[in-house]
Amino acid sequence: MSDLLWDDVRNFFDPDLMGALPDVSVQGVAVEDWQTVFDLVRSSDWGWEYSEGGVSGPLPPAVEVLTRPADADTVDLRVRLVPGVLVIFRPMSAEEIDFDFDLRELQGQQGVDILCGFLTTLGRQLGKAVTMTAEGDYENPVLGFDPGADRVVLMADPELVQLSAVADR
């Protein structure tokens, strides 16, 4: 059974309300946590591709990726959780793990289950909270993995998101 039900959280999966690419992050991390993510990706059955400046290559150690010069090419770690659902990590800072996914790929209860499963797996591996905010709204998490509860929980009222979006129009 999923941590969350589609009927309860559909507003948090609405690209018009949340932005198509909500912001998901893990705060208070270090290079070792990034290495944990890299190891998780390598050991999972997810498909993945690492690229620097659009050129694919092997996934190097996290310390190598995070100590590249500031003007180095952009790095992407694209992880295909299931066919049709892509998560993109962009390792830019040792202090924060952040990634994107497209809400249009996560519709219905199956989408909720995929997201909750991924956030739970990542949060458990790291032993840290993993939070999702609306695109560009970094200060107001709406849902995320809570390590104390050991599951994905709501951090905001989905109905208030809808009301806020209507008020902004």
N, C-alpha and C positions, 0 to 999 in steps of 0.2 A: 504494500500500500504506500502511496506517495505521501510525502510530508505535507504537501499542499494540494488542494483541489482546484481544478480549472475554474469552476463557477465562482470560487472565492477570490481568485487572483487574476482573472482575465484582464483587468485594467492594467496590471503590471506587465502584461504581455502584449499590450496594444501599442504598435509602433507610432501611432498618431499621438498618443498620450505620453509615452516614455521616450520617444525617439527610436529609430530602428536599431541603433547600436548602443544599448545601455552600457554604463561603465561598471565593471566588476573588478574588485580589487581585494588584496590582502595587505594590510598595513603592518608596519613594524617588523619587517623581514630583513634578512641578510643574504649574502651570497649563498650560504648553505641552504637556505630555503629555496632559492632559485634552482640549486642543484637537485633538491628533492623533487621539484616540479619536472625538471629534465629527466630524472631517473624514472619518475612515474610515467611520463609520456613514453619513454623507451620500453618500459616493461609492460605497458598496457597492450590491449589489442586494438587500440585506436590507430588509424592511419595518421601519419604526420609528415610534415616537410619543414625543414629549416632552410632559411635563405638570408643572405646578406646582399643588400642592393639588388634584390630580385634574382640572384643567382643561387640555385639550390646547392646544398652541400651537407656533409655530416654534421650532426649536432655536437658542437664542442663542449668542453666543461663550462659551467656557468661563470667561473672566475674569468675565463678568457673573453666571454661575451660581454661581461659587465665592466671590464677594464679596457675596452677598446677606446681609441681617441674620440673626443666629442664630435669631431667632424667625419667620423667613419660612416660608411653606408648603413642604412636602416636595416634592422634585423627583425625578422618575423618567424615565429614558430606557429605554423598552422596545424591544428589538430582536428581531425575529422572524427567526432565522437560516434556517429552513426552516419550512414549515407544521407546527405542533405543537411547535416548540422555541423557547421564549422566554428571552431573557437580559434581566435588569433591572439597569441601572446606577443607582446612587444617589449622585450627586456631592455629597458632604458635606465633603470635605477635599481641599485641593490637594496634600497629601502622600501620598495613597493613592488608587488606583483600585480600587474593589471592586464586585463584581457577584454576582448570584445566578442560578441556573438550577435547574430542577426535575429531579432525577435520574429521576423517573418518565417524563420525556419523552425520556430518553437511554438506552434499553435496547437491548441487542444490539450487534453490531459496527457497525451504522449509527450508533447513538448515540455510540459511542466515536469513530468517524471524524468525526462532526459536531463533537464537543467538541475533539478534537485539532486539527482544521482551524481552528476559531475561536481556540483558544489560540495556535496557531502564527501565524496572521494578525496577531493583536493583539500578540504578543510581538515579531514581526519589525518591525512598524510602530514600536513603541516602543523596540526594541533592549534590552528588559529581560525579566527572568524574570516569568512569570505562574504563580502557584501556587494549588493547590486543597487545602483542608483539610476535614476533617469539620466539620459544622455546629457552630460555637462552639469549635472546637479550633484556634485561630489559630496556635499554636506548632509544630504538627506537620504540615507539608505531606506529601501523599501522592503527588501527581503535579503536573507542570507543564511549561511551556515553558522550556527551558534555552537561552539565546541562544548559549552556547559550543558546544553540540551542534547547535544549529539545529533542534531537534525537541522533542516532548513526551517526557519521561522519567519513570520511576517514581522517587519519592523516599522510598518506604516499601515494605515487603513486604505485599502484599495479604492473605497468609495470616495475618500478625500482627494485622491489623485484625479479622479474623473471630475469632481467638482472644481478643483483647482484649474484644470485644463479648460473647462467651460468658462470660468471667470476670466482667464487670460485672453479669451477670443474677443 
